[in-house]
C-alpha cells in the first residue's frame, strides 16, 4: 500500500507579540498522487475573513526513506506559493535547513507598509503552498500532521506582531485516497442511465456514493452506493444503473468517494441528456438469435410536444406480417422491445418502424 509520513508545523520566532481573538484553521488537501509523485496543498482560513497573513515559517517534516524533495528546490517546479501577489512580501522561499524537513519561509516586514494577504473566512480556504514530492518507496506509510504543540508555532497578521494561535488544524492520517481516472454516463432504453467509472488506486477507500440532481439549483439525491473492491495497484472499473422515476431533459450525476475514516471527495459532475436528437432504429441483438431478440429505437421530441404514433412490425422475407410489436403513441425517448420467435421457422425476417414521417427497415436472422 502506498503511504507516506509527512508532518507540518508553523514556526515564527519573535520576542514580542499581541494575541488577538481571530481563529485560524488549517488543513491539507491532496492535489495528486501516483506511483511516482505526491503533491500536497496546505490551506488556512479564519473566522472573520478580514484578517491578513503576515510573516511565518511553515515546516513540512517527511520520511526521506519513502519521499524525496530537492536539496535546492525551484519555485514553480518543486513548489508553488499562492495568494501573495496582492501583498508586498519579500520573496517567499523554500529551504531544507535540517534533514527530512522543508521550511516555507514567508517574510512580511511590517515597517514597509505591506498589506498582507487577506485570508478567506470559513468554510472557504486560502491556499498557502503546494509542494511536490518524488516517491521513493510506494509501500511506505503516509500521513500529514500539523505540529501545533510546538512552543514556537504561530501564524502572524500582516503587521508581523499580532499572533493567531487558536483554531482547528485537521490532520490527514493513513493512506492516500482513491484516484479516480474517468467517470461517464450513457442513456439506455426504457429510462435507464448506465454510470461507469475507473480508479487507478483505492487505498483507504470504502466505496462510492452515487448522487444525482435535475437542475443546478436542486439538492443532490443519494441513489445508491458501490463498495470498493479494487486492487490498489491496478485499474478497476465500476458501474451503476439508475432507473429514472420521472422524465427530465437533463440529469446531473456525481460520485462521493468516501474513505474509511469518514473523509470524502466529490468527482466531477456529468450531465446526461434524456431526449434523443434523431429518430433511430438499431440492429437487433443478439443477431442471429434463437428464439428471442431485442430491438431498440429512439423518438426525438417534436415542435408541438405531442406524443407520436409509433408502430414496429415484423415481416417474413415474402412481406407477410408476422407480429406487431408496437402500436401506440410514444413520448420522446429511447425504447426497447422484445421479439420472441418461438414457433417460427428458421430464416431471415424483416422489422420496420413507422413514426410520423420516419420509416426504417432492418433484417434479422432466426437460427434453430
BELJOZI-V433839 format. One record per helix or strand of 2 or more residues. SS is the DSSP state (~ for helix, > for strand). FROM is the first residue (numbers start at 1). LEN is the number of residues. If there is no record, write none. Layout:
ss->{SS & SS}
from->{FROM & FROM}
len->{LEN & LEN}
//
This chain:
ss->{> & > & > & > & > & > & > & > & > & > & ~ & > & > & > & > & > & > & > & > & > & > & > & > & > & > & > & > & > & > & > & >}
from->{3 & 18 & 24 & 37 & 52 & 56 & 67 & 79 & 93 & 101 & 110 & 117 & 126 & 141 & 155 & 162 & 179 & 192 & 205 & 221 & 236 & 250 & 264 & 270 & 280 & 292 & 308 & 321 & 333 & 347 & 358}
len->{9 & 2 & 10 & 10 & 2 & 7 & 2 & 3 & 3 & 6 & 3 & 2 & 10 & 6 & 3 & 3 & 10 & 10 & 9 & 7 & 8 & 10 & 3 & 4 & 2 & 8 & 9 & 10 & 8 & 9 & 9}
//
